[in-house]
Amino acid sequence: MNLGLKDKIAVVTGGSTGIGLAIAEGLAAEGVHLVLAARNGERLRAEAARIAENFGTNTIPVVCDVATISGVNSVIEAAREVGGADILINNAGTGSNETVMDADDAKWQYYWELHVMAAVRLARGLAPQMIAKSGGVILHNASICAVQPLWYEPIYNTTKAALMMFSKCLSTELIKQNIRVNCVNPGLILTPDWIKTAKQLTAEGDGDWEAYLQSVADEHAPIKRFGKVTELADFFVFLCSERAAYSVGSTYFVDGGMLKTL
C-alpha cells in the first residue's frame, strides 16, 4: 500500500530507541525525512546515520531534552532549517515508580514537563510550519495507563491522561488549518525498558526474564504476549497518511485486548 508520505518531514521525539525508533524506521521506509530528538547523543547519532544509510532519507539528529524549553526550541529550529515539519510524533516519555504520598513536587513537575508541556510547546512551535505547508499530522503516544492505571506509577498515569485530553483539545483547534491530531494508547509493548526491568527483577532469582515478561502478558493481555514495537509503529505510520484522513481527535488503543472497559 502506497501511503503517499514520500518526502514529507517528520519530527519524532524519543527517536533513538524503542517505540520512537521503530516509528522513525517505519516512516523512513515510506520515504519520509526525519528530525530525531533524544538525550543520548551517541546512540541518537548512530541510529540517525543507520536510518539514512538504509533508507536513503535525510535524517537529522537533535540531541536535547524535550522536557526543557531550550530542548524544544532546538527541535523546532532544526525542523525549520530542513523545510518545516509535516508530521510530529510526540513520543518521548518514560515510566515512573512511586506512591502519591512519597513522590515530591520535583518528580511530579518533571513528568509534567516531559509528557505534557513538551507536547504543548512542540505543537505551538511546529503547527505554524505545518500551516505554511497547508496542513499536517500530530500524533501523541500516551498509554493505556491514561484510562486503566497501574498502582505503582500514579505520576505516569496522571500525566498520560493529561496528554490524552490535550490531544483532544488540540485536535479541535487545529483541524481548521487541516492539521489532524490523534492519540495512541499502547498496552504492553516489548521495549528495551521492559527487558531491562525484567532482567533487574529476576537477577537475584533464576534469571529467567523472558518467563517474567510472559507472566506479565498472561496477567494483563488476552492475546497473551507483548506487542512488537514494529506492530505499534505500523499503526502510527498509517495514521500519518491520507489513508487515515477522516481520523481526527480520536484515541486508539493498541493493546492486545488489555483494556477492560468499553
NORWO-V213022 format. One record per helix or strand of 2 or more residues. SS is the DSSP state (H for helix, E for strand). FROM is the first residue (numbers start at 1). LEN is the number of residues. If there is no record, write none. Layout:
SS|FROM|LEN, SS|FROM|LEN
This chain:
E|9|5, H|18|12, E|33|6, H|41|15, E|59|5, H|69|13, E|87|4, H|105|28, E|136|6, H|144|3, H|154|24, E|179|8, H|192|11, H|209|12, H|229|12, H|242|3, E|251|4
